[in-house]
């Protein structure tokens, strides 16, 4: 594929070699597995410093509410008219 210019070498630090491995026991002949070693990616990945919120806690907060609205303030910040 490289010789036919279908693919090209990557210089990305996040590129990983893919190895196609034949099953050890020979079962399912022709059903090979794709193996990728992501160990180097795990080393540079930033760990999540905030825990996942407890959804049950938020469901209890919204118990009995009649209306719920969500605003996307990233794109609508300048479009919402506010008064003093």
N, C-alpha and C positions, 0 to 999 in steps of 0.2 A: 504494500500500500504506500509505503514511503517512496519507493522507486517510481510508482505511478502518480505521485503527487496527490494522492487522495488524502493523506495525512501529512503533517509536518511536525518536526521535533518541537517540544515545548520547553520554554525556559522559565515557566512559572514555578514559584516555590510551592504551589499547591497542586502540582501535577504528580500523579502517582502511576507507577507501572502496574499494568494489569496482566495477570498471569492466568492462563486457562489450564486448569488441572483436571486430569482424568480421574474418575472415581476409583478409590483404592480397591474396592471389592469387585469391580468390573460389572456391577449391576447397572442396568439402564444404559447399555452401550450406546455411545453417541451423545449421552446427556452429560457433557462436561460441566465443570463449575468454574465460575470466574472468581478469582481471589485478588483482593486489593489490600495492601498493607497501609493502613492509615495512621501508623504510630507517629510519624513525623508531623502529621496534621494535629494530632492530639497535643503535641508539645507546644505548638504555637497558638492553639485555640484559647481565647480568653474565657476563663471560668465565669459562670453566671454568679454574680455576687448577691443577687436577690432571690429569695425562695419563691417558689410558685405559690400564688395566692390560694387560700383555702376557699374553694367555690361555695361550700356550704355556708360559710360566714356571709358571703355576699347575697346568697339566695335568701337568707333570713332577713337581711336589710331591706330587700325588695318585697317581702311578704305583705300582701294586701295593697300594694300600690296599684293605682288605676292607669297611670301614664308613665312611660319611661322614654326619654329621648337621649340621643347621643349626637353630639356635634363634632364634626371633624374640624377642629380649630386650626389645623395646619394649613388647609386650603381655604377655609372660610373666614379666617380672622379679619380680613379687610372687607368682607361682604355683609357682616352683621352690624346693623345700626344699633348703637348703644346711646342711651341718654343719661344725663346726670341726675 
